[in-house]
């Protein structure tokens, strides 16, 4: 009988502790991409990325045009070339084509690296604001609404205004929804 009382007391303490802990749980969610899009720095980042992309595309087009000129030159002179000269030129053109493809791949990697470089300070600013708002408002967990295009948060009540708190922390205002007056 004494054992049963001890076990029931332990279970009761466990349940009370669990209920107390559950009451302290406060969960928020936000859309990091949405907040970042509202940051004033994003306009300059977009312009810088556009300039960088244009520069990369110009270099690729220049290299591609040079390659095409060399191919046309080879095609015009191929009839008059010796077999060895033709084989050497074809090998040179194959290497140039391979180099051009590698340059295009490197340009994509370079663009992604530049994107990461430019976005990192804004991301850090937003994450720091999220952390500060969570701490100030006693949130125990904060979820991202989406990760890229994939939803993470599948259901929630719309009562939580965590995103608005983060925007306020960053000195930004929530954009007003367009009115549907036709």
Steps between C-alpha positions, in 0.01 A plus 500: 500500500785735583660423162180594320486837683861574413442412132181708485678794667784476247254489211311800642823700537600407146162610364506827694852568370391419145194726522710784644753454223228490234359829623840666447509394136451795262538438129525762227547489125619743240586525133869592478491556123206741538685701764820505294310622193381801704854593609618822330839339426335250266450759226875571485580129521268437205671772297847370592402146404356618169826685422708196593282268293524736202878506535517119509265469201705752301818302568330175398362658181843643413669164550220325308528743207879452491451124496246526215742718297771240542263220394396695189863574417584133534204395283610738224863389510444127566517403127846650459648369827715191536360208695731575798412871500130418482528251791695753708245775431209266586672407825552871576133575427388211719709638787360850443145364509575310820654815652191702403269245666716501814493882502118493482485256794750709697291811426190331650698403811643852521150649473372276782800592714441873434131457587593336830755773576251779438211334686697389807494836684125540438432142608703553817312823575163325458605194704633725778169690503307171513714381789455832686122501451479136610699577816308822578162327461591170669465278193646156552491399132480694174442324171554617145174505308679373188841380390542635151180397327422202727260563788621398843212636701194317378243644738480776755247744635548850363498655849878509542656826381866392522587628151357843582710509820815419302418767240451753778833396653664568162319833465287376208126508450276218386383580147127555470305247301367640173127566512290306256275789389410459131 
